[in-house]
Amino acid sequence: METIEVLIADDSNLILKIITKALLENKIHHYRFEESKIHLARNGMEAFEMMGKNRNIAMLISDINMPFLNG
């Protein structure tokens, strides 16, 4: 089972924590998440920059309405 690298983009710290916790408690067969491979962005521009720098990100979970650049 391969560890999946994820980027979560949301301007709410509470939502970032909730999604991170849900991923770490994941029970979906064939998917595994590690805290060190979950990246957090607090606005659209930050997420866009992280995606450009890290080509290993395989999943993006994004809010629709965020500052600077919407999802």
DODOKOL-387336 format. One record per residue: x, y, z of N, C-alpha, C, CB in turn. Coordinates in Angstrom, 3 decimals, always signed. Each point is the difference from the previous one (the first is absolute). Glycine has a CB too. Example, Ala and Ser with C-alpha at 12.3 -4.5 7.8 and 13.67 -1.06 7.14 Angstrom:
SITE        nc1        nc2        nc3       cac1       cac2       cac3        cc1        cc2        cc3       cbc1       cbc2       cbc3
SITE    +13.190     -5.690     +7.800     -0.890     +1.190     +0.000     +0.900     +1.200     +0.000     -1.892     -1.173     +1.246
SITE     +1.542     +2.223     -1.966     +0.820     +1.190     +0.060     -0.770     +1.090     +0.730     +1.184     -0.628     -2.145
end
This chain:
SITE        nc1        nc2        nc3       cac1       cac2       cac3        cc1        cc2        cc3       cbc1       cbc2       cbc3
SITE     +0.839     -1.168     +0.000     -0.839     +1.168     +0.000     +0.897     +1.248     +0.000     -1.859     -1.259     +1.220
SITE     +1.648     +2.105     -2.189     +0.820     +1.196     -0.172     -0.575     +1.170     +0.794     +0.682     -0.802     -2.282
SITE     +0.200     +1.611     +2.835     -0.418     +1.216     +0.688     -0.294     +1.072     -1.037     +1.380     -0.590     +2.043
SITE     -2.524     +1.226     -1.909     -0.433     +1.027     -0.935     +0.375     +1.375     +0.551     -1.902     -1.471     -0.808
SITE     +2.479     +2.303     -0.044     +0.333     +1.365     +0.383     -1.176     +0.915     -0.368     +2.498     -0.442     -0.328
SITE     -2.936     +1.254     +1.295     -1.227     +0.782     -0.133     +0.257     +1.475     +0.297     -1.342     -2.021     +0.638
SITE     +0.632     +2.877     -1.361     -0.027     +1.431     +0.307     -1.435     +0.362     +0.346     +1.972     +0.507     -1.550
SITE     -2.164     +0.073     +2.733     -1.307     +0.490     +0.418     +0.071     +1.523     -0.039     -0.470     -2.057     +1.478
SITE     -0.426     +2.686     -2.221     -0.034     +1.455     -0.123     -1.316     +0.524     +0.560     +1.494     -0.085     -2.038
SITE     -1.407     +0.828     +3.125     -1.186     +0.580     +0.621     +0.430     +1.162     +0.880     -1.214     -2.224     -0.055
SITE     +0.401     +3.277     +0.113     +0.356     +1.160     +0.813     -0.466     -0.140     +1.452     -0.127     +1.398     -2.061
SITE     -0.494     -2.512     +2.409     -0.438     -0.259     +1.366     +0.932     -1.010     +0.670     -2.389     +0.496     -0.655
SITE     +3.023     -0.079     +1.758     +0.883     -0.912     +0.728     -0.762     -1.201     +0.539     +1.452     +1.932     +0.607
SITE     -2.694     -1.728     -0.195     -0.805     -1.105     +0.512     -0.235     -1.049     -1.086     -1.107     +1.567     +1.624
SITE     +0.765     -1.140     -2.819     -0.226     -0.938     -1.114     +1.287     -0.733     -0.344     -1.822     +1.478     -0.903
SITE     +2.948     -0.782     +0.901     +1.290     -0.653     -0.272     +0.254     -1.124     +1.002     +0.903     +2.154     -0.951
SITE     -1.177     -1.893     +2.226     +0.202     -1.008     +1.043     -0.963     -1.170     -0.161     +0.791     +1.797     +1.544
SITE     -2.056     -1.512     -1.847     -1.001     -1.057     -0.142     +0.345     -0.920     -1.175     -1.746     +1.531     +0.980
SITE     +2.103     -0.960     -2.115     +0.330     -0.816     -1.175     +1.273     -0.799     +0.246     -1.109     +1.687     -1.498
SITE     +2.102     -1.067     +2.120     +1.243     -0.716     +0.328     -0.299     -1.202     +0.886     +1.307     +2.145     -0.182
SITE     -2.109     -1.931     +1.222     -0.350     -1.095     +0.915     -0.744     -1.106     -0.740     -0.114     +1.629     +1.909
SITE     -0.820     -1.256     -2.773     -0.757     -0.993     -0.762     +0.921     -0.834     -0.891     -1.994     +1.522     +0.040
SITE     +2.951     -0.881     -0.679     +0.939     -0.738     -0.853     +0.863     -0.949     +0.822     +0.029     +1.922     -1.605
SITE     +0.458     -1.461     +2.757     +0.864     -0.838     +0.830     -0.748     -1.186     +0.598     +1.361     +2.015     +0.513
SITE     -2.682     -1.903     -0.345     -0.814     -1.096     +0.522     -0.632     -0.821     -1.119     -0.453     +1.365     +2.035
SITE     +0.866     -1.130     -3.245     -0.544     -0.628     -1.204     -0.050     -1.522     +0.100     +0.873     +1.921     -1.302
SITE     -1.979     -2.470     +0.872     -0.169     -1.461     -0.027     -0.268     -0.501     -1.416     -0.880     +0.078     +2.344
SITE     +1.170     +0.722     -3.350     -0.249     -0.384     -1.379     +1.107     -0.935     -0.476     -1.201     +2.182     -0.434
SITE     +0.814     -3.318     -0.071     +0.941     -1.015     -0.470     +0.921     +0.569     -1.084     -1.683     -1.796     +0.547
SITE     +2.958     +1.513     -0.478     +1.032     +0.396     -0.960     +0.461     +1.456     +0.134     -0.970     -1.680     -1.520
SITE     +0.488     +2.416     +2.510     +0.445     +1.373     +0.203     +0.543     +0.168     +1.404     -1.688     +0.820     -1.657
SITE     +2.816     -0.109     +1.754     +0.601     +0.269     +1.297     +0.526     +1.423     -0.013     +0.610     -2.442     +0.340
SITE     -0.797     +3.148     +0.742     +0.461     +1.377     +0.112     +0.878     +0.138     +1.234     -2.072     +0.843     -1.171
SITE     +3.139     -0.060     +1.041     +0.894     +0.292     +1.115     +0.011     +1.499     +0.207     +1.430     -2.042     -0.465
SITE     -1.339     +2.452     +1.716     -0.024     +1.430     +0.321     +1.097     +0.770     -0.729     -0.952     -0.570     +2.229
SITE     +2.109     -0.043     -2.391     +1.121     +0.680     -0.663     -0.239     +0.216     -1.495     +1.515     -1.016     +1.692
SITE     -2.517     +0.337     -2.254     -0.285     +0.131     -1.430     -1.336     +0.700     -0.261     +1.334     -2.074     -0.397
SITE     -1.850     +2.732     +1.436     -1.201     +0.821     -0.147     +0.442     +1.451     +0.081     -1.527     -1.787     +1.017
SITE     +1.357     +2.514     -2.098     +0.419     +1.396     -0.087     -1.225     +0.897     +0.131     +1.973     -0.619     -1.466
SITE     -1.802     +1.750     +2.144     -1.107     +0.911     +0.250     +0.269     +1.357     -0.633     -0.511     -1.205     +2.136
SITE     -0.500     +1.727     -2.810     +0.067     +1.347     -0.581     -1.202     +0.788     +0.514     +1.220     -0.835     -2.097
SITE     -0.993     +2.093     +2.449     -1.060     +0.809     +0.587     -0.652     +0.970     -0.977     +1.194     -0.209     +2.130
SITE     -0.759     +0.175     -3.374     -0.664     +0.783     -1.046     +0.365     -0.597     -1.353     +0.042     +2.112     +1.426
SITE     -0.720     -1.644     -2.466     +0.184     -0.573     -1.325     +1.393     +0.191     -0.574     -2.380     +0.393     -0.355
SITE     +2.978     +0.772     +0.587     +1.354     +0.247     -0.539     +1.026     -0.911     +0.662     -0.621     +2.388     -0.458
SITE     +0.493     -2.568     +1.765     +0.907     -0.894     +0.718     -0.128     -1.427     -0.532     -0.162     +1.463     +2.049
SITE     -1.058     -1.897     -2.298     -0.230     -1.343     -0.548     +0.613     -0.133     -1.387     -2.119     -0.176     +1.328
SITE     +1.916     +1.184     -2.151     +0.540     +0.003     -1.361     +1.527     -0.104     +0.022     -1.964     +1.381     -0.771
SITE     +2.608     -0.633     +1.650     +1.455     -0.047     +0.129     +0.478     -1.372     +0.479     -0.001     +2.457     +0.484
SITE     -0.708     -3.036     +0.492     +0.386     -1.323     +0.510     -0.119     -1.071     -1.081     -0.750     +0.693     +2.287
SITE     -0.305     -0.619     -3.098     -0.173     -0.972     -1.081     +1.151     +0.102     -1.008     -2.506     +0.118     +0.298
SITE     +2.974     +1.101     -0.555     +1.105     +0.194     -0.931     +1.324     -0.517     +0.528     -1.191     +1.966     -0.860
SITE     +1.395     -1.891     +2.162     +1.263     -0.417     +0.621     +0.061     -1.489     +0.308     +0.159     +2.261     +0.959
SITE     -1.315     -2.882     -0.736     -0.022     -1.400     +0.411     -0.795     -0.831     -1.007     +0.192     +0.689     +2.423
SITE     +0.500     -1.328     -3.317     -0.640     -0.819     -1.049     -0.498     -1.345     +0.522     +1.475     +1.108     -1.663
SITE     -1.213     -1.427     +2.945     -0.444     -1.274     +0.571     -1.414     +0.070     +0.565     +2.370     -0.506     +0.521
SITE     -2.966     +1.690     -0.492     -1.356     +0.127     +0.520     -0.957     -0.707     -0.965     +0.561     +2.213     +1.152
SITE     -1.256     -3.217     -0.616     -0.890     -0.815     -0.833     -1.473     +0.336     +0.210     +1.701     -1.806     +0.077
SITE     -1.998     +2.567     +0.988     -1.393     +0.331     +0.302     -0.072     +1.436     +0.505     -0.524     -2.421     +0.547
SITE     -0.469     +3.154     -1.038     -0.253     +1.362     +0.452     -1.430     +0.066     +0.526     +1.658     +0.973     -1.679
SITE     -1.796     -0.507     +2.913     -1.313     +0.244     +0.589     -0.074     +1.502     +0.202     -0.145     -2.304     +1.162
SITE     -0.801     +2.958     -1.848     -0.011     +1.459     -0.034     -1.359     +0.588     +0.356     +1.773     -0.107     -1.719
SITE     -1.720     +1.171     +2.495     -1.161     +0.843     +0.233     -0.291     +0.736     -1.311     +0.531     +0.272     +2.506
SITE     -1.744     +0.171     -2.691     -0.336     +0.711     -1.234     +0.273     +1.493     +0.126     -1.738     -1.725     -0.490
SITE     +1.364     +2.314     +1.615     +0.190     +1.441     +0.201     +1.131     +0.243     +0.993     -2.440     +0.422     -0.494
SITE     +3.551     +0.117     -0.013     +1.168     +0.297     +0.832     +0.576     +1.346     -0.405     +0.499     -2.460     +0.281
SITE     +0.299     +3.054     +0.623     +0.655     +1.258     -0.372     +1.025     -0.187     -1.123     -0.343     +0.797     +2.342
SITE     +0.571     +0.244     -3.102     +1.043     +0.122     -1.034     -0.243     -0.811     -1.256     +1.546     +0.407     +1.823
SITE     -2.015     -1.640     -1.710     -0.254     -0.848     -1.159     -1.009     -1.061     +0.422     +2.337     +0.410     -0.968
SITE     -3.491     -0.445     +0.335     -1.047     -0.955     +0.386     +0.282     -1.393     -0.529     -1.638     +1.862     +0.027
SITE     +1.089     -2.870     +0.664     +0.154     -1.400     -0.382     -0.820     -0.327     -1.213     +0.434     -0.583     +2.351
end
